[in-house]
Amino acid sequence: MIRDLATALRERKADLATLLAIEVGKICSEAEVEIREMIDIADYVVGLFR
């Protein structure tokens, strides 16, 4: 499930960053970094279970 979440985040990274920027009031590049961090955390957790 976590791997699927990471895949979904990768596929929709730009859209999610735009929504995050609108909701929180950040610039898009900062929002993209936050989405990238979520993807990295999901990848890390998947790696822990291998």
C-alpha distance matrix in Angstrom:
0.0 3.8 5.4 5.0 6.2 8.7 9.8 10.5 12.3 14.3 15.3 16.5 17.7 21.3 20.9 18.9 21.5 24.2 22.9 22.5 26.0 27.5 26.0 26.8 29.8 28.7 29.7 27.2 27.2 26.3 23.5 22.1 22.3 20.2 17.4 17.8 17.6 14.2 13.0 14.9 13.5 9.8 11.4 13.5 11.0 9.3 13.0 13.9 12.1 13.9
3.8 0.0 3.8 5.3 4.9 6.3 8.6 9.7 10.4 12.4 14.2 15.3 15.8 19.5 19.5 17.2 19.3 22.4 21.4 20.5 23.8 25.7 24.3 24.7 27.5 26.1 27.1 24.7 24.4 23.3 20.7 19.3 19.1 17.0 14.5 14.6 14.0 10.8 9.6 11.2 9.7 6.1 8.0 10.0 7.8 6.7 10.5 11.5 10.7 12.6
5.4 3.8 0.0 3.8 5.4 5.1 6.3 8.7 9.8 10.7 12.5 14.4 14.9 18.7 19.2 17.4 19.4 22.5 22.1 21.5 24.5 26.6 25.7 26.1 28.6 27.0 27.4 24.7 24.1 23.5 21.1 19.1 19.0 17.6 14.8 14.1 14.3 11.7 9.3 10.8 10.5 6.8 6.9 9.9 8.8 6.4 9.6 11.8 11.0 11.7
5.0 5.3 3.8 0.0 3.8 5.4 5.0 6.1 8.6 9.8 10.5 12.3 13.8 17.3 17.2 15.8 18.4 21.1 20.4 20.4 23.6 25.2 24.4 25.4 27.8 26.6 27.0 24.1 24.0 23.7 20.9 19.0 19.6 18.2 14.9 15.0 15.7 12.7 10.6 13.1 13.0 9.3 10.2 13.4 12.2 10.1 13.4 15.5 14.4 15.2
6.2 4.9 5.4 3.8 0.0 3.8 5.4 5.1 6.1 8.6 9.9 10.6 11.6 15.2 14.9 12.9 15.4 18.2 17.2 16.9 20.3 21.9 20.9 21.7 24.3 23.1 23.8 21.1 21.2 20.6 17.6 16.2 16.8 14.9 11.7 12.4 12.9 9.6 8.2 11.2 10.8 7.5 9.6 12.5 11.4 10.6 13.9 15.7 15.3 16.7
8.7 6.3 5.1 5.4 3.8 0.0 3.8 5.5 5.0 6.2 8.7 10.0 10.0 13.8 14.4 12.6 14.4 17.6 17.4 16.7 19.6 21.8 21.2 21.6 23.9 22.1 22.4 19.6 19.1 18.6 16.2 14.1 14.3 13.1 9.9 9.6 10.5 7.8 5.2 8.1 8.7 5.8 6.8 10.3 10.3 9.4 12.1 14.5 14.7 15.7
9.8 8.6 6.3 5.0 5.4 3.8 0.0 3.8 5.4 5.1 6.2 8.7 9.7 13.2 13.9 13.0 15.1 17.9 18.0 18.1 20.8 22.8 22.6 23.5 25.4 23.7 23.6 20.3 20.1 20.3 17.7 15.2 16.2 15.5 11.9 11.6 13.4 11.1 8.1 11.0 12.3 9.4 9.5 13.3 13.5 11.8 14.3 17.1 16.9 17.2
10.5 9.7 8.7 6.1 5.1 5.5 3.8 0.0 3.8 5.4 5.1 6.2 8.2 11.5 11.2 10.3 13.1 15.4 15.0 15.6 18.5 20.0 19.8 21.1 23.2 21.9 22.0 18.8 19.2 19.4 16.4 14.4 16.0 14.9 11.2 12.0 13.9 11.2 9.3 12.9 13.7 11.0 12.2 15.7 15.6 14.4 17.3 19.7 19.4 20.3
12.3 10.4 9.8 8.6 6.1 5.0 5.4 3.8 0.0 3.8 5.5 5.2 5.4 9.1 9.4 7.8 9.9 12.8 12.7 12.7 15.5 17.4 17.2 18.1 20.0 18.5 18.6 15.5 15.7 15.7 12.7 10.8 12.2 11.1 7.4 8.4 10.5 8.1 6.6 10.3 11.5 9.6 11.1 14.3 14.7 14.4 16.9 19.2 19.7 20.7
14.3 12.4 10.7 9.8 8.6 6.2 5.1 5.4 3.8 0.0 3.8 5.5 5.1 8.6 10.1 9.6 10.9 13.7 14.6 14.7 16.8 19.1 19.6 20.3 21.6 19.6 19.0 15.6 15.2 16.0 13.5 10.7 12.1 12.2 8.5 8.2 11.1 9.8 7.1 10.3 12.5 10.9 11.1 14.6 15.8 14.9 16.9 19.7 20.4 20.7
15.3 14.2 12.5 10.5 9.9 8.7 6.2 5.1 5.5 3.8 0.0 3.8 5.9 8.2 8.9 9.6 11.6 13.5 14.4 15.5 17.5 19.2 19.9 21.3 22.5 20.9 20.1 16.6 16.9 18.0 15.3 12.7 14.9 14.9 11.2 11.6 14.6 13.0 10.7 14.0 16.0 14.1 14.5 18.0 18.8 17.7 19.9 22.7 22.9 23.2
16.5 15.3 14.4 12.3 10.6 10.0 8.7 6.2 5.2 5.5 3.8 0.0 3.8 5.7 5.4 6.0 8.5 10.0 10.6 12.0 14.1 15.5 16.3 17.9 19.1 17.8 17.3 13.8 14.8 15.8 12.7 10.7 13.5 13.2 9.6 11.1 14.0 12.4 11.1 14.7 16.4 14.8 16.0 19.3 19.9 19.4 21.8 24.3 24.7 25.5
17.7 15.8 14.9 13.8 11.6 10.0 9.7 8.2 5.4 5.1 5.9 3.8 0.0 3.8 5.6 5.2 6.0 8.6 10.0 10.3 12.0 14.2 15.2 16.0 17.0 15.1 14.4 10.9 11.3 12.3 9.5 7.0 9.8 9.9 6.5 7.8 11.1 10.2 9.3 12.4 14.5 13.8 14.8 17.7 18.9 18.9 20.9 23.4 24.4 25.1
21.3 19.5 18.7 17.3 15.2 13.8 13.2 11.5 9.1 8.6 8.2 5.7 3.8 0.0 3.8 5.5 5.1 6.2 8.7 9.8 10.5 12.4 14.2 15.3 15.5 13.8 12.4 8.7 9.9 11.7 9.1 7.1 10.7 11.4 8.8 10.3 13.6 13.3 12.8 15.7 17.8 17.5 18.5 21.3 22.6 22.7 24.6 27.0 28.1 28.9
20.9 19.5 19.2 17.2 14.9 14.4 13.9 11.2 9.4 10.1 8.9 5.4 5.6 3.8 0.0 3.8 5.4 5.2 6.3 8.6 9.9 10.8 12.3 14.2 14.8 14.1 13.4 10.1 12.3 13.5 10.3 9.5 13.0 12.8 10.1 12.6 15.4 14.3 14.3 17.6 19.1 18.4 20.0 22.8 23.6 23.7 26.0 28.2 29.0 30.1
18.9 17.2 17.4 15.8 12.9 12.6 13.0 10.3 7.8 9.6 9.6 6.0 5.2 5.5 3.8 0.0 3.8 5.4 5.1 6.0 8.5 9.9 10.4 11.9 13.3 12.4 12.6 9.8 11.7 11.8 8.2 8.0 11.0 9.8 7.3 10.5 12.6 11.2 11.9 15.2 16.2 15.7 17.8 20.3 20.8 21.4 23.8 25.7 26.6 28.0
21.5 19.3 19.4 18.4 15.4 14.4 15.1 13.1 9.9 10.9 11.6 8.5 6.0 5.1 5.4 3.8 0.0 3.8 5.5 5.0 6.0 8.6 9.8 10.4 11.0 9.4 9.1 6.1 8.0 8.3 4.9 5.0 8.4 7.9 6.5 9.4 11.6 11.4 12.3 15.0 16.4 16.7 18.5 20.6 21.8 22.6 24.6 26.5 27.9 29.2
24.2 22.4 22.5 21.1 18.2 17.6 17.9 15.4 12.8 13.7 13.5 10.0 8.6 6.2 5.2 5.4 3.8 0.0 3.8 5.4 5.1 6.2 8.6 10.1 9.9 9.3 8.7 6.1 9.3 10.2 7.3 8.2 11.6 11.4 10.3 13.1 15.4 15.0 16.0 18.8 20.1 20.3 22.1 24.4 25.4 26.2 28.3 30.2 31.4 32.8
22.9 21.4 22.1 20.4 17.2 17.4 18.0 15.0 12.7 14.6 14.4 10.6 10.0 8.7 6.3 5.1 5.5 3.8 0.0 3.8 5.4 5.1 6.0 8.5 9.5 10.0 10.8 9.1 12.2 12.0 8.6 10.3 13.3 11.9 10.8 14.2 15.9 14.8 16.3 19.3 19.9 19.9 22.3 24.4 24.8 25.8 28.2 29.8 30.8 32.5
22.5 20.5 21.5 20.4 16.9 16.7 18.1 15.6 12.7 14.7 15.5 12.0 10.3 9.8 8.6 6.0 5.0 5.4 3.8 0.0 3.8 5.4 5.1 5.8 7.6 7.4 9.1 8.1 10.6 9.4 6.0 8.6 10.8 8.9 8.8 12.3 13.3 12.5 14.7 17.3 17.6 18.2 20.7 22.4 22.9 24.3 26.6 27.9 29.3 31.1
26.0 23.8 24.5 23.6 20.3 19.6 20.8 18.5 15.5 16.8 17.5 14.1 12.0 10.5 9.9 8.5 6.0 5.1 5.4 3.8 0.0 3.8 5.6 5.5 5.1 4.6 5.7 5.6 8.7 8.0 5.7 8.7 11.0 10.2 10.8 13.8 15.0 15.1 17.1 19.3 20.1 21.0 23.2 24.8 25.7 27.2 29.2 30.6 32.2 33.9
27.5 25.7 26.6 25.2 21.9 21.8 22.8 20.0 17.4 19.1 19.2 15.5 14.2 12.4 10.8 9.9 8.6 6.2 5.1 5.4 3.8 0.0 3.8 5.8 5.3 7.1 8.5 8.7 12.2 11.7 9.4 12.2 14.7 13.6 13.8 17.1 18.3 17.9 20.0 22.5 23.0 23.6 26.0 27.7 28.3 29.7 32.0 33.3 34.7 36.5
26.0 24.3 25.7 24.4 20.9 21.2 22.6 19.8 17.2 19.6 19.9 16.3 15.2 14.2 12.3 10.4 9.8 8.6 6.0 5.1 5.6 3.8 0.0 3.8 5.8 8.1 10.7 11.2 14.2 12.7 10.2 13.3 15.3 13.2 13.7 17.3 17.7 16.9 19.4 21.9 21.8 22.4 25.3 26.7 26.8 28.5 30.9 31.9 33.2 35.3
26.8 24.7 26.1 25.4 21.7 21.6 23.5 21.1 18.1 20.3 21.3 17.9 16.0 15.3 14.2 11.9 10.4 10.1 8.5 5.8 5.5 5.8 3.8 0.0 3.8 5.7 9.1 10.5 12.9 10.6 8.9 12.5 13.7 11.6 13.1 16.4 16.3 16.1 19.0 20.9 20.7 22.0 24.7 25.7 26.1 28.2 30.2 31.0 32.7 34.9
29.8 27.5 28.6 27.8 24.3 23.9 25.4 23.2 20.0 21.6 22.5 19.1 17.0 15.5 14.8 13.3 11.0 9.9 9.5 7.6 5.1 5.3 5.8 3.8 0.0 3.8 6.7 9.0 11.7 10.0 9.2 12.8 14.2 13.1 14.7 17.6 18.0 18.4 21.0 22.7 23.1 24.5 26.9 27.9 28.8 30.7 32.6 33.6 35.4 37.4
28.7 26.1 27.0 26.6 23.1 22.1 23.7 21.9 18.5 19.6 20.9 17.8 15.1 13.8 14.1 12.4 9.4 9.3 10.0 7.4 4.6 7.1 8.1 5.7 3.8 0.0 3.8 6.3 8.2 6.3 6.3 9.9 10.8 10.4 12.4 14.8 15.3 16.3 18.7 20.1 20.8 22.5 24.6 25.5 26.8 28.7 30.2 31.4 33.5 35.3
29.7 27.1 27.4 27.0 23.8 22.4 23.6 22.0 18.6 19.0 20.1 17.3 14.4 12.4 13.4 12.6 9.1 8.7 10.8 9.1 5.7 8.5 10.7 9.1 6.7 3.8 0.0 3.8 5.6 5.5 6.4 8.8 10.3 11.1 12.8 14.5 15.8 17.2 18.9 20.3 21.7 23.3 24.9 26.1 27.8 29.4 30.7 32.2 34.4 35.8
27.2 24.7 24.7 24.1 21.1 19.6 20.3 18.8 15.5 15.6 16.6 13.8 10.9 8.7 10.1 9.8 6.1 6.1 9.1 8.1 5.6 8.7 11.2 10.5 9.0 6.3 3.8 0.0 3.8 5.4 5.0 6.1 8.7 9.9 10.5 12.2 14.2 15.4 16.5 18.2 20.0 21.2 22.5 24.2 25.9 27.1 28.5 30.4 32.3 33.5
27.2 24.4 24.1 24.0 21.2 19.1 20.1 19.2 15.7 15.2 16.9 14.8 11.3 9.9 12.3 11.7 8.0 9.3 12.2 10.6 8.7 12.2 14.2 12.9 11.7 8.2 5.6 3.8 0.0 3.8 5.4 5.1 6.4 8.9 10.0 10.5 12.5 14.5 15.4 16.4 18.5 20.2 21.0 22.4 24.6 25.8 26.8 28.7 30.9 31.9
26.3 23.3 23.5 23.7 20.6 18.6 20.3 19.4 15.7 16.0 18.0 15.8 12.3 11.7 13.5 11.8 8.3 10.2 12.0 9.4 8.0 11.7 12.7 10.6 10.0 6.3 5.5 5.4 3.8 0.0 3.8 5.4 5.1 6.5 8.9 9.8 10.7 12.8 14.5 15.3 16.7 18.8 20.0 21.0 22.9 24.7 25.6 27.2 29.5 30.9
23.5 20.7 21.1 20.9 17.6 16.2 17.7 16.4 12.7 13.5 15.3 12.7 9.5 9.1 10.3 8.2 4.9 7.3 8.6 6.0 5.7 9.4 10.2 8.9 9.2 6.3 6.4 5.0 5.4 3.8 0.0 3.8 5.4 5.1 6.4 8.6 9.8 10.8 12.6 14.3 15.5 16.9 18.6 20.0 21.4 23.0 24.5 26.0 28.0 29.5
22.1 19.3 19.1 19.0 16.2 14.1 15.2 14.4 10.8 10.7 12.7 10.7 7.0 7.1 9.5 8.0 5.0 8.2 10.3 8.6 8.7 12.2 13.3 12.5 12.8 9.9 8.8 6.1 5.1 5.4 3.8 0.0 3.8 5.4 5.1 6.1 8.6 9.9 10.6 12.2 14.2 15.4 16.5 18.2 20.1 21.2 22.4 24.4 26.4 27.4
22.3 19.1 19.0 19.6 16.8 14.3 16.2 16.0 12.2 12.1 14.9 13.5 9.8 10.7 13.0 11.0 8.4 11.6 13.3 10.8 11.0 14.7 15.3 13.7 14.2 10.8 10.3 8.7 6.4 5.1 5.4 3.8 0.0 3.8 5.5 4.9 6.2 8.7 9.8 10.3 12.2 14.2 15.1 16.2 18.3 19.9 20.7 22.5 24.8 25.9
20.2 17.0 17.6 18.2 14.9 13.1 15.5 14.9 11.1 12.2 14.9 13.2 9.9 11.4 12.8 9.8 7.9 11.4 11.9 8.9 10.2 13.6 13.2 11.6 13.1 10.4 11.1 9.9 8.9 6.5 5.1 5.4 3.8 0.0 3.8 5.3 5.0 6.4 8.8 9.8 10.6 12.5 14.3 15.2 16.7 18.6 19.9 21.2 23.4 25.0
17.4 14.5 14.8 14.9 11.7 9.9 11.9 11.2 7.4 8.5 11.2 9.6 6.5 8.8 10.1 7.3 6.5 10.3 10.8 8.8 10.8 13.8 13.7 13.1 14.7 12.4 12.8 10.5 10.0 8.9 6.4 5.1 5.5 3.8 0.0 3.8 5.4 5.1 6.4 8.7 9.9 10.7 12.5 14.3 15.5 16.8 18.5 20.2 21.9 23.3
17.8 14.6 14.1 15.0 12.4 9.6 11.6 12.0 8.4 8.2 11.6 11.1 7.8 10.3 12.6 10.5 9.4 13.1 14.2 12.3 13.8 17.1 17.3 16.4 17.6 14.8 14.5 12.2 10.5 9.8 8.6 6.1 4.9 5.3 3.8 0.0 3.8 5.4 5.0 6.1 8.6 9.9 10.5 12.2 14.3 15.3 16.4 18.5 20.5 21.4
17.6 14.0 14.3 15.7 12.9 10.5 13.4 13.9 10.5 11.1 14.6 14.0 11.1 13.6 15.4 12.6 11.6 15.4 15.9 13.3 15.0 18.3 17.7 16.3 18.0 15.3 15.8 14.2 12.5 10.7 9.8 8.6 6.2 5.0 5.4 3.8 0.0 3.8 5.4 5.0 6.1 8.6 9.7 10.3 12.3 14.2 15.1 16.5 18.9 20.3
14.2 10.8 11.7 12.7 9.6 7.8 11.1 11.2 8.1 9.8 13.0 12.4 10.2 13.3 14.3 11.2 11.4 15.0 14.8 12.5 15.1 17.9 16.9 16.1 18.4 16.3 17.2 15.4 14.5 12.8 10.8 9.9 8.7 6.4 5.1 5.4 3.8 0.0 3.8 5.4 5.2 6.2 8.6 9.8 10.7 12.4 14.2 15.5 17.3 19.0
13.0 9.6 9.3 10.6 8.2 5.2 8.1 9.3 6.6 7.1 10.7 11.1 9.3 12.8 14.3 11.9 12.3 16.0 16.3 14.7 17.1 20.0 19.4 19.0 21.0 18.7 18.9 16.5 15.4 14.5 12.6 10.6 9.8 8.8 6.4 5.0 5.4 3.8 0.0 3.8 5.5 5.1 6.2 8.6 10.0 10.6 12.3 14.4 15.9 17.0
14.9 11.2 10.8 13.1 11.2 8.1 11.0 12.9 10.3 10.3 14.0 14.7 12.4 15.7 17.6 15.2 15.0 18.8 19.3 17.3 19.3 22.5 21.9 20.9 22.7 20.1 20.3 18.2 16.4 15.3 14.3 12.2 10.3 9.8 8.7 6.1 5.0 5.4 3.8 0.0 3.8 5.4 5.1 6.1 8.6 9.9 10.4 12.4 14.7 15.6
13.5 9.7 10.5 13.0 10.8 8.7 12.3 13.7 11.5 12.5 16.0 16.4 14.5 17.8 19.1 16.2 16.4 20.1 19.9 17.6 20.1 23.0 21.8 20.7 23.1 20.8 21.7 20.0 18.5 16.7 15.5 14.2 12.2 10.6 9.9 8.6 6.1 5.2 5.5 3.8 0.0 3.8 5.4 5.0 6.2 8.6 9.7 10.6 12.9 14.7
9.8 6.1 6.8 9.3 7.5 5.8 9.4 11.0 9.6 10.9 14.1 14.8 13.8 17.5 18.4 15.7 16.7 20.3 19.9 18.2 21.0 23.6 22.4 22.0 24.5 22.5 23.3 21.2 20.2 18.8 16.9 15.4 14.2 12.5 10.7 9.9 8.6 6.2 5.1 5.4 3.8 0.0 3.8 5.4 5.2 6.2 8.6 10.0 11.2 13.0
11.4 8.0 6.9 10.2 9.6 6.8 9.5 12.2 11.1 11.1 14.5 16.0 14.8 18.5 20.0 17.8 18.5 22.1 22.3 20.7 23.2 26.0 25.3 24.7 26.9 24.6 24.9 22.5 21.0 20.0 18.6 16.5 15.1 14.3 12.5 10.5 9.7 8.6 6.2 5.1 5.4 3.8 0.0 3.8 5.5 5.1 6.2 8.7 10.3 11.0
13.5 10.0 9.9 13.4 12.5 10.3 13.3 15.7 14.3 14.6 18.0 19.3 17.7 21.3 22.8 20.3 20.6 24.4 24.4 22.4 24.8 27.7 26.7 25.7 27.9 25.5 26.1 24.2 22.4 21.0 20.0 18.2 16.2 15.2 14.3 12.2 10.3 9.8 8.6 6.1 5.0 5.4 3.8 0.0 3.8 5.4 5.0 6.4 9.1 10.2
11.0 7.8 8.8 12.2 11.4 10.3 13.5 15.6 14.7 15.8 18.8 19.9 18.9 22.6 23.6 20.8 21.8 25.4 24.8 22.9 25.7 28.3 26.8 26.1 28.8 26.8 27.8 25.9 24.6 22.9 21.4 20.1 18.3 16.7 15.5 14.3 12.3 10.7 10.0 8.6 6.2 5.2 5.5 3.8 0.0 3.8 5.3 5.1 6.8 9.2
9.3 6.7 6.4 10.1 10.6 9.4 11.8 14.4 14.4 14.9 17.7 19.4 18.9 22.7 23.7 21.4 22.6 26.2 25.8 24.3 27.2 29.7 28.5 28.2 30.7 28.7 29.4 27.1 25.8 24.7 23.0 21.2 19.9 18.6 16.8 15.3 14.2 12.4 10.6 9.9 8.6 6.2 5.1 5.4 3.8 0.0 3.8 5.4 5.5 6.8
13.0 10.5 9.6 13.4 13.9 12.1 14.3 17.3 16.9 16.9 19.9 21.8 20.9 24.6 26.0 23.8 24.6 28.3 28.2 26.6 29.2 32.0 30.9 30.2 32.6 30.2 30.7 28.5 26.8 25.6 24.5 22.4 20.7 19.9 18.5 16.4 15.1 14.2 12.3 10.4 9.7 8.6 6.2 5.0 5.3 3.8 0.0 3.8 5.4 5.4
13.9 11.5 11.8 15.5 15.7 14.5 17.1 19.7 19.2 19.7 22.7 24.3 23.4 27.0 28.2 25.7 26.5 30.2 29.8 27.9 30.6 33.3 31.9 31.0 33.6 31.4 32.2 30.4 28.7 27.2 26.0 24.4 22.5 21.2 20.2 18.5 16.5 15.5 14.4 12.4 10.6 10.0 8.7 6.4 5.1 5.4 3.8 0.0 3.8 5.7
12.1 10.7 11.0 14.4 15.3 14.7 16.9 19.4 19.7 20.4 22.9 24.7 24.4 28.1 29.0 26.6 27.9 31.4 30.8 29.3 32.2 34.7 33.2 32.7 35.4 33.5 34.4 32.3 30.9 29.5 28.0 26.4 24.8 23.4 21.9 20.5 18.9 17.3 15.9 14.7 12.9 11.2 10.3 9.1 6.8 5.5 5.4 3.8 0.0 3.8
13.9 12.6 11.7 15.2 16.7 15.7 17.2 20.3 20.7 20.7 23.2 25.5 25.1 28.9 30.1 28.0 29.2 32.8 32.5 31.1 33.9 36.5 35.3 34.9 37.4 35.3 35.8 33.5 31.9 30.9 29.5 27.4 25.9 25.0 23.3 21.4 20.3 19.0 17.0 15.6 14.7 13.0 11.0 10.2 9.2 6.8 5.4 5.7 3.8 0.0
